[in-house]
Amino acid sequence: MKQTLLSILISVGGIFAASASSVPSILELRHSITDDNIIAPESFETQTRLLEENFYLKNYVVPGVDTGTSMTATPAEYEARLAKLPTVIELPYNSIVKSYIEMYLTKRRGLVADMLALHNYYGRFFEEELLKEGMPVELEYLPVIESAINPNAVSRAGAVGLWQFMPATAKGLGMEINSLVDERRDPRISSRNAVKYLKQLYEIYNDWSLAIAAYNCGPGNVNKALRRAGVENNKESKKDFWDIYNYLPSETRGYVPAFIAANYVMNYYRQHGISPTIVKRHLTTDTVRIDKYVHFNQIAAVLNIPVEEIRMLNPHFLKDVIPGDYRPYNLTLPTQQCLSYIMSEKRILDYDSNLYARRTTAEPGGSSSSSQAVAISDGGQANLANASRQTANADGNKEIASQATERIATKTHVVSRGENIRDIAKMYGVSATDIKRWNKLRRGKVKEGDQLTIEVIEHVTPDEVRVVAAAEVEEVFPKENGKTVESNAPANTSATPAPAKAVEKPKASAKPKENTQKTKSQQTTTYKVKKGDTLARISRMYGTTVEAIQAANGMKNTNLQIDQVLKIPAKSSSAGSKSKAPAKKSTAGKKASKGRRK
């Protein structure tokens, strides 16, 4: 009986031993794991049209053009290319990583091009802070999946900035958050604190995959997953993201694979038909210490730089105000402007000082008006004039001839069998309502062979950009009646492109309805707002600025209503600059972009 029982136990033990030997190792698991329930990061939902309103994208780079070739690769190619990357952090390949790579390379190709452009500027902050702390440089691609490299990104949960810090985490790291300042949006400060936080997480887990997972869901969730996986107290077993994969929150399960995919697409985009971004002008910056209360409009008016550029360089000042009287702050400006600020600080503080001053006392029941005469502001007209030119103290810089970076083009679509308006609208990235309006369709039904007019926005291709010296810029200005149209720029203009130069008007079929009223001193145009319009788009259409349209219509924000009638100001300023003749349509740029807007 004992011998029989012993033989049974031996046979059962053999079965268990055999089954145990067939269990895949964790190394095999990380390469073969599959999961259909992962949740993509919010950055995948970023709207490229909104991202492209970034001042840097509009004025400093020409985004790469999508050739549409080599959309995806084979699993063997993905795995081999990831293995070749010179990284400290392990970047294994599996089906989940493949799904994220191909999501970037198919549905989000336009987003990849925008992120490559933004990385030209923001990437240096990431790299500098990582190198200071001796951290793996490949962590610079975490903001790709966190915010799509947008410093003003805000998640549904309230995380903010390039590195998506929650308020409690940011304050715990010493970052300032109040009504006027949010340091989560500051590229330098947020990068420094993100690196500090990642370093702390690595010191806890001694594994980069776990540190990255904890950055997404918090150390509490990672510790819970470790306990459930039974490896937390087993010092002989190496803690690893793939060990605890099945015990992590669903969003975090896709976070490390998305990080691996981000490293792939940001390094191998050329192999998939996405052209490299062309930098029109390199942006070099420096900081100046501000210990006074000052408004961006005061700085812009005296230093002759656009308010939008100051905002782009200093996104952490929420209301265009630097509360330097509370504590000193660093203001980031183009390098040549920092000395200008120091030498002109008194003029800056005195400019419209009554307009931007705050009351320190108020008597109950007293008059709210000041007993002193209040200086009348020019409504920002001087700054609007200066926004179209570069500062006068940047001699010798190389400039690109200013031209429109996008244009409205009219296309004809021949309806194929089985197509409907909704499918066609999706194909061109427009709304079905617009297609019906452009073609005067009442019922919205089409049949095979019908020809539809479609209005699309096209990007200027990189090969249409010509580099010229600052003194040669006048050569590329449009001419009218045989004479070169005058610009607002001084003789030694250098870098900031004029939004009103060489703006290509819509074609006849796409021209907006307008009502022109001429007076002796100016010409006013009215424009009826259509669905999808923004102030930025309308300003580019007419060669003016957002601030000019807001001032002309008494607008305090950029919100628009469909069928709202806007007054479009003439191309002139109260600063004494001559109004410019409308630019003729640029003959450059007839090549249609085949990429993101197709």
MIRO-986350 format. One record per residue (C-alpha): chain; x, y, z. Coordinates in steps of 0.25 Angstrom, whole numbers, plus 5000, padded with zeros to 4 digits. Layout:
<vomis>
["A" [X Y Z]];
...
</vomis>
This chain:
<vomis>
["A" [5000 5000 5000]];
["A" [5011 5009 5004]];
["A" [5019 5006 4991]];
["A" [5006 5009 4983]];
["A" [5004 5022 4990]];
["A" [5019 5026 4988]];
["A" [5018 5022 4973]];
["A" [5005 5031 4972]];
["A" [5012 5043 4978]];
["A" [5025 5041 4970]];
["A" [5016 5041 4957]];
["A" [5008 5053 4962]];
["A" [5021 5061 4965]];
["A" [5026 5058 4951]];
["A" [5014 5064 4945]];
["A" [5015 5076 4953]];
["A" [5030 5077 4950]];
["A" [5027 5075 4935]];
["A" [5016 5086 4935]];
["A" [5026 5095 4943]];
["A" [5036 5094 4933]];
["A" [5026 5097 4922]];
["A" [5023 5111 4928]];
["A" [5029 5122 4920]];
["A" [5040 5130 4927]];
["A" [5038 5145 4930]];
["A" [5048 5148 4919]];
["A" [5039 5140 4909]];
["A" [5026 5147 4915]];
["A" [5031 5161 4912]];
["A" [5033 5158 4898]];
["A" [5020 5150 4895]];
["A" [5010 5156 4904]];
["A" [4996 5160 4898]];
["A" [4985 5169 4904]];
["A" [4973 5174 4897]];
["A" [4968 5183 4909]];
["A" [4979 5193 4910]];
["A" [4975 5208 4910]];
["A" [4983 5218 4902]];
["A" [4989 5230 4908]];
["A" [4981 5243 4907]];
["A" [4992 5249 4898]];
["A" [4987 5240 4887]];
["A" [4974 5249 4887]];
["A" [4982 5262 4885]];
["A" [4976 5270 4873]];
["A" [4987 5273 4863]];
["A" [4980 5286 4859]];
["A" [4980 5291 4873]];
["A" [4994 5287 4875]];
["A" [4999 5295 4862]];
["A" [4994 5308 4868]];
["A" [5007 5307 4877]];
["A" [5015 5320 4874]];
["A" [5028 5312 4872]];
["A" [5021 5302 4862]];
["A" [5016 5314 4854]];
["A" [5028 5323 4854]];
["A" [5041 5315 4856]];
["A" [5039 5302 4848]];
["A" [5033 5296 4836]];
["A" [5027 5282 4840]];
["A" [5032 5270 4832]];
["A" [5023 5266 4820]];
["A" [5017 5252 4821]];
["A" [5021 5244 4808]];
["A" [5011 5233 4811]];
["A" [5021 5222 4808]];
["A" [5026 5211 4817]];
["A" [5014 5212 4827]];
["A" [5017 5200 4836]];
["A" [5028 5189 4837]];
["A" [5029 5175 4840]];
["A" [5030 5170 4855]];
["A" [5044 5165 4852]];
["A" [5048 5179 4847]];
["A" [5041 5186 4860]];
["A" [5049 5176 4869]];
["A" [5062 5178 4862]];
["A" [5061 5193 4862]];
["A" [5057 5194 4877]];
["A" [5069 5185 4880]];
["A" [5079 5194 4873]];
["A" [5075 5207 4881]];
["A" [5086 5211 4890]];
["A" [5078 5211 4903]];
["A" [5080 5207 4917]];
["A" [5065 5204 4919]];
["A" [5061 5191 4913]];
["A" [5052 5193 4901]];
["A" [5046 5179 4898]];
["A" [5036 5176 4887]];
["A" [5023 5169 4887]];
["A" [5009 5170 4881]];
["A" [5005 5182 4891]];
["A" [5017 5190 4887]];
["A" [5014 5187 4872]];
["A" [4999 5192 4874]];
["A" [5004 5205 4880]];
["A" [5015 5207 4869]];
["A" [5005 5205 4858]];
["A" [4995 5214 4864]];
["A" [5006 5225 4864]];
["A" [5010 5222 4849]];
["A" [4995 5221 4844]];
["A" [4985 5229 4851]];
["A" [4994 5238 4858]];
["A" [5004 5241 4848]];
["A" [5001 5256 4848]];
["A" [5003 5256 4863]];
["A" [5017 5250 4861]];
["A" [5021 5261 4852]];
["A" [5016 5272 4861]];
["A" [5024 5265 4873]];
["A" [5036 5264 4865]];
["A" [5035 5279 4863]];
["A" [5032 5283 4877]];
["A" [5044 5274 4882]];
["A" [5054 5283 4875]];
["A" [5051 5293 4885]];
["A" [5046 5286 4898]];
["A" [5055 5274 4896]];
["A" [5067 5281 4901]];
["A" [5061 5284 4915]];
["A" [5058 5269 4916]];
["A" [5072 5265 4912]];
["A" [5079 5275 4921]];
["A" [5072 5271 4933]];
["A" [5074 5257 4931]];
["A" [5088 5258 4928]];
["A" [5090 5266 4941]];
["A" [5085 5255 4949]];
["A" [5092 5244 4942]];
["A" [5078 5238 4937]];
["A" [5076 5230 4924]];
["A" [5073 5240 4913]];
["A" [5063 5232 4907]];
["A" [5053 5237 4918]];
["A" [5052 5250 4909]];
["A" [5041 5243 4902]];
["A" [5032 5241 4914]];
["A" [5026 5255 4911]];
["A" [5022 5249 4897]];
["A" [5012 5240 4904]];
["A" [5009 5249 4915]];
["A" [5005 5262 4908]];
["A" [5009 5261 4893]];
["A" [5020 5271 4897]];
["A" [5010 5282 4900]];
["A" [5013 5290 4912]];
["A" [4998 5295 4913]];
["A" [4992 5281 4913]];
["A" [4982 5278 4923]];
["A" [4977 5264 4926]];
["A" [4963 5260 4930]];
["A" [4968 5257 4944]];
["A" [4974 5271 4945]];
["A" [4989 5267 4942]];
["A" [4996 5279 4935]];
["A" [5008 5282 4927]];
["A" [5018 5275 4919]];
["A" [5020 5264 4930]];
["A" [5006 5264 4934]];
["A" [5007 5267 4949]];
["A" [4995 5266 4959]];
["A" [4994 5278 4968]];
["A" [4998 5270 4981]];
["A" [5010 5263 4974]];
["A" [5015 5277 4969]];
["A" [5013 5284 4982]];
["A" [5020 5272 4989]];
["A" [5032 5275 4980]];
["A" [5032 5289 4983]];
["A" [5025 5295 4971]];
["A" [5017 5308 4972]];
["A" [5002 5307 4968]];
["A" [4993 5320 4970]];
["A" [4984 5329 4962]];
["A" [4995 5335 4954]];
["A" [5006 5325 4954]];
["A" [5006 5310 4951]];
["A" [5020 5304 4950]];
["A" [5015 5291 4945]];
["A" [5015 5298 4931]];
["A" [5029 5303 4932]];
["A" [5038 5295 4923]];
["A" [5050 5296 4931]];
["A" [5044 5295 4945]];
["A" [5035 5284 4942]];
["A" [5046 5276 4935]];
["A" [5055 5278 4947]];
["A" [5045 5273 4956]];
["A" [5040 5261 4947]];
["A" [5055 5256 4947]];
["A" [5056 5258 4962]];
["A" [5043 5250 4964]];
["A" [5047 5239 4954]];
["A" [5060 5237 4961]];
["A" [5053 5236 4975]];
["A" [5044 5225 4968]];
["A" [5056 5217 4963]];
["A" [5063 5218 4976]];
["A" [5050 5211 4982]];
["A" [5049 5200 4972]];
["A" [5063 5199 4966]];
["A" [5056 5196 4952]];
["A" [5053 5206 4941]];
["A" [5041 5199 4936]];
["A" [5035 5199 4950]];
["A" [5039 5214 4952]];
["A" [5032 5218 4939]];
["A" [5019 5210 4943]];
["A" [5019 5217 4957]];
["A" [5021 5230 4950]];
["A" [5008 5227 4943]];
["A" [4999 5221 4954]];
["A" [5007 5224 4967]];
["A" [5015 5216 4976]];
["A" [5003 5211 4984]];
["A" [4997 5204 4972]];
["A" [5011 5198 4968]];
["A" [5013 5193 4982]];
["A" [4999 5187 4982]];
["A" [5002 5180 4969]];
["A" [5015 5174 4975]];
["A" [5008 5169 4987]];
["A" [4998 5162 4979]];
["A" [5008 5156 4970]];
["A" [5016 5151 4982]];
["A" [5029 5157 4979]];
["A" [5030 5168 4988]];
["A" [5037 5161 4999]];
["A" [5045 5151 4991]];
["A" [5058 5158 4990]];
["A" [5064 5147 4981]];
["A" [5053 5150 4970]];
["A" [5056 5162 4962]];
["A" [5044 5172 4962]];
["A" [5040 5175 4948]];
["A" [5028 5182 4941]];
["A" [5025 5169 4933]];
["A" [5025 5161 4946]];
["A" [5013 5169 4951]];
["A" [5007 5173 4938]];
["A" [4993 5166 4941]];
["A" [4992 5173 4954]];
["A" [4993 5187 4949]];
["A" [4982 5197 4946]];
["A" [4978 5195 4931]];
["A" [4984 5209 4927]];
["A" [4997 5206 4933]];
["A" [4998 5193 4926]];
["A" [4999 5201 4913]];
["A" [5008 5212 4919]];
["A" [5021 5205 4918]];
["A" [5018 5199 4904]];
["A" [5014 5213 4900]];
["A" [5028 5218 4905]];
["A" [5035 5208 4897]];
["A" [5027 5211 4884]];
["A" [5030 5226 4886]];
["A" [5045 5223 4886]];
["A" [5043 5215 4874]];
["A" [5035 5226 4866]];
["A" [5043 5238 4870]];
["A" [5056 5230 4865]];
["A" [5051 5223 4853]];
["A" [5041 5233 4847]];
["A" [5049 5234 4834]];
["A" [5047 5219 4831]];
["A" [5032 5221 4831]];
["A" [5031 5233 4821]];
["A" [5031 5244 4831]];
["A" [5040 5255 4827]];
["A" [5049 5262 4837]];
["A" [5045 5275 4842]];
["A" [5052 5287 4836]];
["A" [5056 5298 4846]];
["A" [5054 5312 4840]];
["A" [5061 5319 4851]];
["A" [5068 5314 4863]];
["A" [5062 5319 4876]];
["A" [5072 5322 4887]];
["A" [5067 5328 4900]];
["A" [5072 5333 4913]];
["A" [5066 5338 4926]];
["A" [5065 5351 4933]];
["A" [5061 5353 4948]];
["A" [5048 5361 4950]];
["A" [5045 5367 4964]];
["A" [5034 5376 4960]];
["A" [5020 5375 4956]];
["A" [5020 5375 4941]];
["A" [5010 5371 4930]];
["A" [5014 5364 4917]];
["A" [5008 5375 4908]];
["A" [5017 5385 4915]];
["A" [5029 5377 4911]];
["A" [5024 5374 4897]];
["A" [5021 5389 4894]];
["A" [5035 5394 4898]];
["A" [5044 5382 4893]];
["A" [5036 5381 4880]];
["A" [5033 5366 4881]];
["A" [5020 5359 4880]];
["A" [5012 5356 4893]];
["A" [5010 5342 4887]];
["A" [5025 5339 4887]];
["A" [5026 5343 4902]];
["A" [5014 5334 4905]];
["A" [5020 5322 4898]];
["A" [5034 5324 4905]];
["A" [5027 5326 4919]];
["A" [5014 5318 4919]];
["A" [5014 5317 4934]];
["A" [5010 5332 4936]];
["A" [4995 5329 4934]];
["A" [4989 5343 4933]];
["A" [5001 5350 4925]];
["A" [5006 5356 4938]];
["A" [5019 5354 4946]];
["A" [5016 5357 4960]];
["A" [5030 5360 4963]];
["A" [5026 5369 4975]];
["A" [5022 5356 4982]];
["A" [5035 5349 4980]];
["A" [5046 5349 4969]];
["A" [5043 5341 4956]];
["A" [5051 5337 4944]];
["A" [5046 5342 4931]];
["A" [5050 5335 4918]];
["A" [5053 5343 4906]];
["A" [5061 5342 4893]];
["A" [5075 5343 4896]];
["A" [5077 5357 4890]];
["A" [5065 5362 4897]];
["A" [5070 5360 4911]];
["A" [5080 5371 4911]];
["A" [5069 5380 4905]];
["A" [5060 5377 4916]];
["A" [5071 5381 4927]];
["A" [5074 5394 4920]];
["A" [5059 5397 4917]];
["A" [5053 5393 4930]];
["A" [5049 5407 4935]];
["A" [5042 5410 4921]];
["A" [5035 5396 4922]];
["A" [5030 5399 4936]];
["A" [5025 5413 4932]];
["A" [5018 5408 4920]];
["A" [5003 5409 4922]];
["A" [5006 5408 4937]];
["A" [4993 5413 4941]];
["A" [4986 5403 4932]];
["A" [4992 5391 4939]];
["A" [4994 5397 4953]];
["A" [4986 5390 4965]];
["A" [4979 5398 4976]];
["A" [4985 5396 4990]];
["A" [4974 5403 4997]];
["A" [4959 5405 4995]];
["A" [4950 5414 5004]];
["A" [4936 5408 5006]];
["A" [4926 5416 4999]];
["A" [4936 5425 4992]];
["A" [4938 5427 4977]];
["A" [4945 5416 4970]];
["A" [4951 5426 4960]];
["A" [4965 5431 4963]];
["A" [4968 5445 4966]];
["A" [4979 5445 4957]];
["A" [4979 5446 4942]];
["A" [4979 5433 4935]];
["A" [4987 5431 4923]];
["A" [4979 5426 4911]];
["A" [4985 5413 4905]];
["A" [4986 5412 4890]];
["A" [4978 5398 4892]];
["A" [4991 5391 4889]];
["A" [4992 5396 4874]];
["A" [5007 5399 4876]];
["A" [5009 5384 4880]];
["A" [5001 5379 4869]];
["A" [5009 5387 4859]];
["A" [5022 5382 4866]];
["A" [5017 5368 4865]];
["A" [5020 5367 4850]];
["A" [5034 5370 4852]];
["A" [5047 5366 4859]];
["A" [5053 5374 4869]];
["A" [5063 5385 4864]];
["A" [5075 5380 4873]];
["A" [5078 5367 4866]];
["A" [5087 5370 4855]];
["A" [5093 5360 4846]];
["A" [5083 5348 4849]];
["A" [5079 5340 4837]];
["A" [5064 5341 4833]];
["A" [5055 5332 4825]];
["A" [5046 5340 4815]];
["A" [5032 5341 4822]];
["A" [5021 5333 4816]];
["A" [5008 5326 4819]];
["A" [5011 5312 4826]];
["A" [4997 5308 4821]];
["A" [4986 5311 4811]];
["A" [4972 5308 4808]];
["A" [4971 5300 4795]];
["A" [4958 5296 4787]];
["A" [4958 5282 4782]];
["A" [4948 5274 4774]];
["A" [4943 5260 4779]];
["A" [4936 5251 4769]];
["A" [4927 5242 4777]];
["A" [4930 5227 4776]];
["A" [4920 5216 4777]];
["A" [4915 5214 4791]];
["A" [4920 5227 4797]];
["A" [4912 5237 4805]];
["A" [4915 5251 4810]];
["A" [4919 5246 4824]];
["A" [4930 5237 4818]];
["A" [4935 5248 4809]];
["A" [4935 5258 4820]];
["A" [4944 5248 4829]];
["A" [4953 5246 4817]];
["A" [4956 5261 4816]];
["A" [4956 5264 4831]];
["A" [4944 5274 4829]];
["A" [4929 5273 4834]];
["A" [4918 5268 4826]];
["A" [4910 5281 4828]];
["A" [4921 5289 4822]];
["A" [4921 5280 4809]];
["A" [4906 5282 4808]];
["A" [4908 5297 4810]];
["A" [4919 5298 4799]];
["A" [4911 5290 4789]];
["A" [4897 5295 4793]];
["A" [4891 5281 4796]];
["A" [4878 5282 4804]];
["A" [4876 5267 4807]];
["A" [4891 5263 4807]];
["A" [4889 5252 4798]];
["A" [4899 5249 4787]];
["A" [4900 5239 4776]];
["A" [4912 5232 4768]];
["A" [4918 5242 4758]];
["A" [4914 5255 4766]];
["A" [4925 5265 4767]];
["A" [4927 5272 4780]];
["A" [4935 5284 4784]];
["A" [4943 5282 4796]];
["A" [4951 5293 4804]];
["A" [4963 5288 4811]];
["A" [4975 5294 4818]];
["A" [4989 5290 4812]];
["A" [5003 5292 4818]];
["A" [5014 5299 4811]];
["A" [5024 5288 4808]];
["A" [5039 5289 4813]];
["A" [5045 5291 4799]];
["A" [5037 5304 4797]];
["A" [5045 5311 4808]];
["A" [5057 5319 4804]];
["A" [5067 5324 4814]];
["A" [5072 5338 4811]];
["A" [5080 5349 4818]];
["A" [5072 5359 4826]];
["A" [5076 5370 4816]];
["A" [5070 5361 4805]];
["A" [5056 5359 4811]];
["A" [5051 5371 4803]];
["A" [5054 5363 4790]];
["A" [5043 5353 4793]];
["A" [5032 5362 4796]];
["A" [5021 5363 4787]];
["A" [5020 5374 4777]];
["A" [5008 5383 4773]];
["A" [5008 5392 4761]];
["A" [5022 5389 4759]];
["A" [5027 5394 4773]];
["A" [5031 5386 4785]];
["A" [5021 5386 4796]];
["A" [5026 5393 4808]];
["A" [5028 5385 4821]];
["A" [5026 5390 4835]];
["A" [5040 5384 4839]];
["A" [5052 5393 4841]];
["A" [5064 5393 4833]];
["A" [5071 5383 4843]];
["A" [5060 5374 4845]];
["A" [5064 5360 4849]];
["A" [5056 5349 4853]];
["A" [5041 5349 4857]];
["A" [5033 5346 4844]];
["A" [5021 5356 4840]];
["A" [5008 5349 4841]];
["A" [5002 5358 4830]];
["A" [5013 5356 4820]];
["A" [5011 5347 4808]];
["A" [4998 5342 4813]];
["A" [4991 5334 4802]];
["A" [4976 5338 4801]];
["A" [4966 5327 4799]];
["A" [4962 5324 4785]];
["A" [4950 5330 4778]];
["A" [4941 5318 4782]];
["A" [4946 5318 4796]];
["A" [4946 5333 4798]];
["A" [4938 5338 4810]];
["A" [4926 5347 4809]];
["A" [4930 5361 4812]];
["A" [4925 5375 4812]];
["A" [4935 5386 4810]];
["A" [4933 5400 4815]];
["A" [4943 5410 4811]];
["A" [4946 5423 4818]];
["A" [4957 5434 4816]];
["A" [4966 5428 4827]];
["A" [4963 5413 4827]];
["A" [4956 5401 4821]];
["A" [4948 5392 4829]];
["A" [4944 5378 4825]];
["A" [4933 5369 4831]];
["A" [4934 5354 4832]];
["A" [4923 5344 4836]];
["A" [4928 5333 4845]];
["A" [4926 5319 4839]];
["A" [4927 5306 4847]];
["A" [4941 5302 4850]];
["A" [4946 5316 4849]];
["A" [4956 5321 4860]];
["A" [4962 5335 4862]];
["A" [4976 5330 4858]];
["A" [4970 5325 4845]];
["A" [4963 5337 4841]];
["A" [4974 5346 4845]];
["A" [4984 5338 4835]];
["A" [4973 5339 4825]];
["A" [4973 5354 4825]];
["A" [4987 5357 4829]];
["A" [4985 5363 4842]];
["A" [4986 5358 4857]];
["A" [4977 5352 4867]];
["A" [4979 5364 4876]];
["A" [4975 5373 4865]];
["A" [4962 5366 4863]];
["A" [4959 5366 4878]];
["A" [4961 5380 4879]];
["A" [4953 5384 4867]];
["A" [4941 5376 4873]];
["A" [4943 5379 4887]];
["A" [4945 5364 4890]];
["A" [4951 5359 4903]];
["A" [4954 5345 4899]];
["A" [4955 5337 4886]];
["A" [4941 5330 4887]];
["A" [4933 5331 4874]];
["A" [4919 5328 4870]];
["A" [4914 5322 4857]];
["A" [4909 5334 4848]];
["A" [4915 5344 4857]];
["A" [4919 5356 4849]];
["A" [4933 5361 4852]];
["A" [4940 5374 4848]];
["A" [4953 5372 4841]];
["A" [4963 5384 4843]];
["A" [4971 5389 4832]];
["A" [4986 5386 4831]];
["A" [4991 5398 4838]];
["A" [4995 5402 4852]];
["A" [4995 5415 4861]];
["A" [5010 5414 4862]];
["A" [5012 5421 4849]];
["A" [5015 5409 4840]];
["A" [5010 5410 4826]];
["A" [4999 5400 4823]];
["A" [5003 5389 4814]];
["A" [4996 5386 4801]];
["A" [4990 5372 4800]];
["A" [5000 5362 4796]];
["A" [4998 5355 4783]];
["A" [4996 5340 4784]];
["A" [5010 5333 4785]];
["A" [5014 5325 4773]];
["A" [5022 5316 4782]];
["A" [5015 5305 4789]];
["A" [5007 5299 4778]];
["A" [5011 5285 4782]];
["A" [5000 5280 4791]];
["A" [5004 5273 4804]];
["A" [5001 5259 4803]];
["A" [5002 5256 4817]];
["A" [4994 5259 4830]];
["A" [4983 5267 4823]];
["A" [4980 5256 4812]];
</vomis>
